[in-house]
Amino acid sequence: MKLTVNGESHEHQDGGSADALLDELGANKEHTALMVNGEVIPAKEWETTTLKENDEIEMLVFVGGG
Amino acid sequence: MNDRLKIGGEGFGSRLFLGTGKFSDTQTMIEAVKASGTELVTVALRRFNRDQAEDDLYGPLSELPTVRLMPNTSGAMNAKEAVRAAMLGRELSKSPIVKLEIHPNPHHLLPDPIETYEAAIELVKQDFIVLPYIPADPVLAKRLEDIGCAAVMPLGAAIGTGKGLAMAEMIKIIVRDANIPVVVDAGLRSPSEAARALEMGCDAVLVNSAIAAAENPAAMAAAFKTGTEAGRAACNAGLMPTSELAMASSPLTSFLSSND
């Protein structure tokens, strides 16, 4: 299925979880926050969050800022 | 004397907060954070990029046990986006403390008071410890206190300008009226300005560019530490009153001119 991850198109297995997507993209899970279609998904729900075609995913990390 | 700063139930031994942006590299930033003695640093959120994993500050900062993270909401153009950013930040920091900043105009980066106020209401409702970055407006500061913000952070001058305490007179009014901590955020360039802010009764300062853009960031961080401590100590000591007329500090005896 096709997803949009951080603004770019991404192919992911049908019925895959948010957790699997983070693994697939090599994210450090302890350092990453996740939003699906504008909704913040807490880490404890990643394994049970099933992604759907055309979902828009944002994966965020902490960087320098004032 | 116990002079710890309390914000929303959290205690801080240092009254200098640091921003972590604009440093040439992570190691330089970490050295500056250590030299500053700060216990609170701001961080921003950015999209994950596997090719720029070295920009991820979570790891390096979490190795500093006395330093807490305060995610900011930079990039948010309105209240809704700021609330979302705050929620994402909380997921990572595991703490309710948030620097609320909404400054949609890139030319001056001045905070949008209306969106900031709206976002603050929602974040307080969601049990965040809200520290809003605001224009130096005493009315807005009071309104934000009234709705439950843990502190207010008026700007000294526009972000990154290094123009110091341009808003000093308004900040003094904010300090006089506030029952919550006042943190001068943005605009400071030199440790003497940090000292002056604390002398004026501000509770803390938040500094980023002045340290990150210094020739020697760690040395400048140490200088800001000293300036902040001196300002606080002076405030506690009680500054003398000012006077329009000179008041001699030596005895004005006339023995030198006697018997000419």
Boltz contact constraints between the chains, C-beta under 6 A:
constraints:
  - contact:
      token1: [A, 6]
      token2: [B, 47]
      max_distance: 6.0
  - contact:
      token1: [A, 26]
      token2: [B, 50]
      max_distance: 6.0
  - contact:
      token1: [A, 27]
      token2: [B, 48]
      max_distance: 6.0
  - contact:
      token1: [A, 31]
      token2: [B, 56]
      max_distance: 6.0
  - contact:
      token1: [A, 31]
      token2: [B, 58]
      max_distance: 6.0
  - contact:
      token1: [A, 32]
      token2: [B, 48]
      max_distance: 6.0
  - contact:
      token1: [A, 33]
      token2: [B, 88]
      max_distance: 6.0
  - contact:
      token1: [A, 33]
      token2: [B, 91]
      max_distance: 6.0
  - contact:
      token1: [A, 33]
      token2: [B, 92]
      max_distance: 6.0
  - contact:
      token1: [A, 40]
      token2: [B, 87]
      max_distance: 6.0
  - contact:
      token1: [A, 40]
      token2: [B, 88]
      max_distance: 6.0
  - contact:
      token1: [A, 59]
      token2: [B, 48]
      max_distance: 6.0
  - contact:
      token1: [A, 60]
      token2: [B, 45]
      max_distance: 6.0
  - contact:
      token1: [A, 60]
      token2: [B, 88]
      max_distance: 6.0
  - contact:
      token1: [A, 61]
      token2: [B, 48]
      max_distance: 6.0
  - contact:
      token1: [A, 61]
      token2: [B, 56]
      max_distance: 6.0
  - contact:
      token1: [A, 62]
      token2: [B, 43]
      max_distance: 6.0
  - contact:
      token1: [A, 62]
      token2: [B, 57]
      max_distance: 6.0
  - contact:
      token1: [A, 62]
      token2: [B, 58]
      max_distance: 6.0
  - contact:
      token1: [A, 62]
      token2: [B, 92]
      max_distance: 6.0
  - contact:
      token1: [A, 63]
      token2: [B, 44]
      max_distance: 6.0
  - contact:
      token1: [A, 63]
      token2: [B, 46]
      max_distance: 6.0
  - contact:
      token1: [A, 63]
      token2: [B, 55]
      max_distance: 6.0
  - contact:
      token1: [A, 63]
      token2: [B, 57]
      max_distance: 6.0
  - contact:
      token1: [A, 64]
      token2: [B, 20]
      max_distance: 6.0
  - contact:
      token1: [A, 64]
      token2: [B, 21]
      max_distance: 6.0
  - contact:
      token1: [A, 65]
      token2: [B, 21]
      max_distance: 6.0
  - contact:
      token1: [A, 65]
      token2: [B, 42]
      max_distance: 6.0
  - contact:
      token1: [A, 65]
      token2: [B, 43]
      max_distance: 6.0
  - contact:
      token1: [A, 65]
      token2: [B, 44]
      max_distance: 6.0
  - contact:
      token1: [A, 65]
      token2: [B, 72]
      max_distance: 6.0
  - contact:
      token1: [A, 65]
      token2: [B, 74]
      max_distance: 6.0
  - contact:
      token1: [A, 66]
      token2: [B, 19]
      max_distance: 6.0
  - contact:
      token1: [A, 66]
      token2: [B, 21]
      max_distance: 6.0
  - contact:
      token1: [A, 66]
      token2: [B, 42]
      max_distance: 6.0
  - contact:
      token1: [A, 66]
      token2: [B, 208]
      max_distance: 6.0
